[in-house]
Amino acid sequence: MSEPILKVEGVQAKYGDFIAVESATLDVPEGQIVSLIGSNGAGKSTLMDTIAGLHKPSQGKIYFKGEDITGMPAEKIVLKGLSLVPQGSRCFIRMSVEDNLIMGSFPKTARAKAKDTLEKVYDLFPVLKQKRNDPSGSLSGGQRQMVAVGRALMTNPEMILFDEISLGLAPTTIKDIYSRIKDIAASGTTVVLVEQDTHRAIKTAQLVHVMLKGNVVLSGSPKELSEDDIKKAYFGI
Amino acid sequence: MIVLQYIINGILLGGIYAVLGVGMTMIFGIVKLTNLAHGEFVIIGAYASTLIAGALGVDPILTLIVTIPFMFIIGMILQSGLINRVMLKGSEPALLVTFGLSIILQDAMLLLFTADARHAGGAYSSIVFHLGGISIALLDIILLVISLLTILILSWFLNKTYMGRSIRATSDDTQAASLMGVSVKRTYGIAMGIAMATAAVAGLCIALKWTYYPSSGGGYLLTAFGVVVIGGMGSIPGTLVAGLIFGLAQVIGGANYGLLVGYILLIIMLAVRPQGLFSK
């Protein structure tokens, strides 16, 4: 197994007194697709937000490429090469598709390559090129997800976290987006998928982590883990 | 011919109202703050232009070279040092801070400059063109050009530069913007700086067109409110159109009833299209 690009050690994250992530520990090996699965409320999204700097952890450590990024704000973390595609796409709905994508190259580390990366994003999602001048608020849910993925790619990331990317999308759109995610991973970008669709997540990933009640309770490759193990970890039975 | 004269006068006046509202709409749209001190900022801009022009013996328009960067820096310091901190506790405390600021600034101006009326007259103030029964003052044309240029430059900045796009992105979704590497607090500071810079321009226009006092800010705040609400909060093109509408209202209502006519239009707008002309 290659050296982990991301290490999460005993991270706790709270909303007021409510503990959303109790003590999460996981590794993400460089260049792999890693799935994080768990039921609703397991703490997956909070953990992703905490890693990406949108939420400050109350305990624990997060290392990215060996550097301690615990509690660092999101605008600094993205400069390190870690990008998050947040749940629900969160496009800038009043801005055009192209302006959304250009916003992805806002970090100074991404500006020099912005033109080339934009063409790569358009190659990956040709529909976005057709709709480049349309406001992103006028797009379908699937197309908005494509904008969000493209925008994250524009930051020139070494690792992308995808939070519930299939949520609310039609099966054909999900299939299309997942095939693009495989292309992204094939280009050398480390991918973390947060999913409720366990079947798809396990099928796509090389490593699976299962979260339950704010803790990572099971980790292993899809070959190592039996369906029964995953079911028990997922439901806590 | 009288109707045409009214329309031209309204349009000429509308430019000033648009630039008066544009700074306020930016703060509404981006920082989500009702800046009750905007009128006082405009009057500070008016005093700055009048005093610098008087001291250096230059045309008041040239003072923009100094007043725009000066007001921009003051705006950034104000937002970063005061309002950002208060906003952590919610939008209401920030609103109260701007209210307090308006009182402090008004009293400070009264102390420094007395209650005497001021005016910054340029060499062109009395030049009037007569074209087939229509009269147009050169000053009004100059002020319209200044106002339109300000709004055009601002629109270009917001649409075509990285910083401008980051301001628009922050106005849409602060968290998503931070994921793109945008520092939200810094962006708020820049937005307030720009709003203050536009207040410098509006102040110059007011100082050239009318007399003003330390207490004049309240009236201009009301006008700016009307322009922002009619145009749609946060919309720059909306502010321009609403400014022109308010300008026409001012001409129709005259000196005594101009604001009343403008506010009747505002009430109609709120009933028919509460989000304003250009807001979606």
Contacts between the chains, C-beta under 8 A, distances in Angstrom:
chain1	res1	chain2	res2	distance
A	52	B	179	6.5
A	53	B	178	7.5
A	54	B	175	5.6
A	54	B	178	7.1
A	54	B	179	7.3
A	73	B	178	6.8
A	73	B	183	7.7
A	74	B	175	7.4
A	74	B	178	4.1
A	74	B	179	5.2
A	75	B	178	4.9
A	75	B	179	8.0
A	75	B	180	7.9
A	75	B	181	4.9
A	75	B	182	5.9
A	75	B	183	5.0
A	75	B	184	7.9
A	78	B	179	6.2
A	78	B	180	6.8
A	78	B	181	4.7
A	79	B	181	6.1
A	83	B	179	7.0
A	84	B	179	5.5
A	86	B	175	7.2
A	86	B	176	6.5
A	86	B	179	6.8
A	90	B	173	5.5
A	90	B	175	7.0
A	90	B	176	4.1
A	90	B	179	8.0
A	91	B	176	7.6
A	92	B	168	6.9
A	92	B	169	4.8
A	92	B	172	4.1
A	92	B	173	6.2
A	92	B	176	6.7
A	92	B	177	7.7
A	93	B	172	6.1
A	94	B	168	7.0
A	94	B	171	7.8
A	94	B	172	5.6
A	94	B	280	7.0
A	95	B	165	7.2
A	95	B	168	5.9
A	95	B	169	6.7
A	95	B	172	6.7
A	99	B	159	7.9
A	99	B	165	5.7
A	99	B	168	7.6
A	102	B	162	7.7
A	102	B	165	6.3
A	103	B	165	5.5
A	103	B	166	7.0
A	103	B	169	5.1
A	103	B	177	7.6
A	103	B	180	5.0
A	104	B	180	5.9
A	106	B	162	5.8
A	106	B	165	7.4
A	106	B	166	5.7
A	106	B	169	8.0
A	106	B	180	4.7
A	106	B	181	4.9
A	106	B	182	6.0
A	107	B	180	7.2
A	107	B	181	3.7
A	108	B	181	7.9
A	110	B	181	8.0
A	111	B	162	7.4
A	137	B	280	7.6
A	151	B	180	7.0
A	152	B	179	7.9
A	155	B	180	6.8
A	155	B	181	7.0
